[in-house]
């Protein structure tokens, strides 16, 4: 029993590792790839595509639990994996309509995939193993930022232009990786609890499959309505209203480190022939920052209110240092140039070392905010954790979508300034929530 559940968790982690090795790498390089296309009929934007994905993802989260409850997590993850693979495949033979259409589909697929993942992980865990299983899954997932980006570095290092052949080779490799991850979900085994449930369903007066699915759908719709009402109630609470600023900031910086910063490095003229290869190294270093921060702050500082505020403050400081160094080191027009490299000169002579240091700081700071937002939501809303986390992902995704849409038009200085203002306000609001919680605990003890 335990071995079967552990096997399922490992396969789940490996499946996500493979799918997100493909998707994370794709997100990191797609604006650079789109700019390099020698195709007058293609008018798509990588930023707009990612904006569509996150926008659709945020709203699809409201429907995802119903779908997962009706068809089950395993089938949901498999179908979602197919949508991810379809998005990767578009880059092999790009067309504007298919690029944006698959962006919409993957936004839906992402909501289904992550909802099913949470459901499946809980199904295969007990109170004594949930922390171990979650840690194992996230460790495998975070490695997805390493392998694909390493391939990009070796393939693009020394190249000033991305040829059609290089693009097709890269995305064919990513497509194969994503398909393997999708197929791995078919290897997942049913737990004894699921088998008993199935045998009970089969024994209930030999109900037809249609009737059985109809019953599941009715139950799922009732649960979805109940959860939606809870979400609306929580949105009116002071705690969520205050934390929403911090959640919004996490969305802006998510879009910046996952799609914008790599594009800026690749467009920096002063990096010469190494610029395109550095996009891959930057993605790897961001991943290292995420792993270091997630491991240290997520495991050592959980459920400690004093340390929660300390970690968020550290995240703000780390990000602000990164933003200031990026402001000095990267040309202002880096996010917005199209076919050419940057024309403007930054305040410092662009340094690869400083650029990579900023990548690490972006990943480290992101892990500070995310681990502590999960921690405080789990602490405050222990009995309503699912709706609280749904609100978090909704707000984060909406602001990530907005950020991707303005990233192709705003100069780097203004993008950094927006993140500084929202980051400072979000940290301040996080401190206020902790102060309110501490005051409530003190009153209860008194």
HELIX and SHEET records of a PDB file:
HELIX    1   1 UNK A    2  UNK A   36  1                                  35    
HELIX    2   2 UNK A   46  UNK A   71  1                                  26    
HELIX    3   3 UNK A   73  UNK A   90  1                                  18    
HELIX    4   4 UNK A   96  UNK A  123  1                                  28    
HELIX    5   5 UNK A  130  UNK A  142  1                                  13    
HELIX    6   6 UNK A  144  UNK A  156  1                                  13    
HELIX    7   7 UNK A  164  UNK A  184  1                                  21    
HELIX    8   8 UNK A  185  UNK A  187  5                                   3    
HELIX    9   9 UNK A  192  UNK A  203  1                                  12    
HELIX   10  10 UNK A  209  UNK A  235  1                                  27    
HELIX   11  11 UNK A  238  UNK A  255  1                                  18    
HELIX   12  12 UNK A  256  UNK A  260  3                                   5    
HELIX   13  13 UNK A  261  UNK A  267  1                                   7    
HELIX   14  14 UNK A  269  UNK A  274  5                                   6    
HELIX   15  15 UNK A  275  UNK A  300  1                                  26    
HELIX   16  16 UNK A  305  UNK A  329  1                                  25    
HELIX   17  17 UNK A  352  UNK A  380  1                                  29    
HELIX   18  18 UNK A  385  UNK A  407  1                                  23    
HELIX   19  19 UNK A  412  UNK A  445  1                                  34    
END                                                                             
